[in-house]
Amino acid sequence: MEKVQLPEVLREALDYLEGKSLDEKLARLVASDLKRRLQICFQRIVDFEAKYGMEFDRFAQAWQAGEIPSPYSYEVEHDYMEWESVVDEFKQLLSYLRRLKRRPSPSQ
């Protein structure tokens, strides 16, 4: 395990946080940030789904089938790349959160 030296202000703030151990406190902080970022991704996904009236997988299929109007316009192509990226990020963040929740506690 790598040792980390923290500035005094961070140690004081960590002492104030909920949790029995430093590991638990850090896990809570990381989980909180992952959830915040998931909410941002989720909202972006919902915005794209509302704009195009479908989920990304269906949009990608429609794109490949030539069913999306002006697929190579700047707006549509940009949306496709951003939407795909946000969906991938959402999946990655969710994976991290699930792994964090399954981790054994230090007392086990």
SULRA-V582560 format. One record per residue. N is the residue number from 1. RES is the residue in one letter. SS is DSSP state (A for helix, B for strand, O for the rest). PSI is psi in whole degrees, 0 to 359 (* if undefined). NEAR is the number of other ideal C-beta (glycine too) atoms within 8 Angstrom. Layout:
N/RES/SS/PSI/NEAR
N/RES/SS/PSI/NEAR
This chain:
1/M/O/133/2
2/E/O/136/3
3/K/O/141/4
4/V/O/132/4
5/Q/O/129/3
6/L/O/143/7
7/P/O/154/5
8/E/A/318/6
9/V/A/323/6
10/L/A/320/8
11/R/A/318/9
12/E/A/317/8
13/A/A/319/8
14/L/A/323/11
15/D/A/328/6
16/Y/A/336/5
17/L/O/156/9
18/E/O/146/4
19/G/O/146/9
20/K/O/333/3
21/S/O/165/7
22/L/A/320/7
23/D/A/314/8
24/E/A/319/11
25/K/A/316/12
26/L/A/321/9
27/A/A/320/11
28/R/A/317/11
29/L/A/314/9
30/V/A/315/9
31/A/A/319/11
32/S/A/316/8
33/D/A/319/8
34/L/A/317/12
35/K/A/319/9
36/R/A/315/8
37/R/A/326/10
38/L/A/319/12
39/Q/A/319/8
40/I/A/313/8
41/C/A/315/13
42/F/A/316/9
43/Q/A/320/8
44/R/A/318/11
45/I/A/314/13
46/V/A/320/8
47/D/A/315/8
48/F/A/318/14
49/E/A/321/11
50/A/A/319/7
51/K/A/318/7
52/Y/A/354/9
53/G/O/27/5
54/M/O/165/8
55/E/O/165/6
56/F/A/316/12
57/D/A/318/6
58/R/A/321/8
59/F/A/315/14
60/A/A/319/10
61/Q/A/316/8
62/A/A/323/10
63/W/A/310/11
64/Q/A/327/6
65/A/O/359/6
66/G/O/23/6
67/E/O/356/5
68/I/O/123/10
69/P/O/139/4
70/S/O/55/7
71/P/O/336/10
72/Y/O/13/5
73/S/O/155/7
74/Y/A/312/5
75/E/A/310/7
76/V/A/316/12
77/E/A/319/10
78/H/A/315/8
79/D/A/316/11
80/Y/A/310/12
81/M/A/318/8
82/E/A/317/10
83/W/A/312/13
84/E/A/317/10
85/S/A/317/8
86/V/A/321/12
87/V/A/316/11
88/D/A/316/8
89/E/A/318/10
90/F/A/313/12
91/K/A/318/8
92/Q/A/315/8
93/L/A/318/12
94/L/A/321/9
95/S/A/315/8
96/Y/A/316/9
97/L/A/317/12
98/R/A/316/8
99/R/A/322/8
100/L/A/320/11
101/K/A/332/7
102/R/A/349/5
103/R/O/144/7
104/P/O/147/4
105/S/O/154/7
106/P/O/338/7
107/S/O/353/3
108/Q/O/*/4
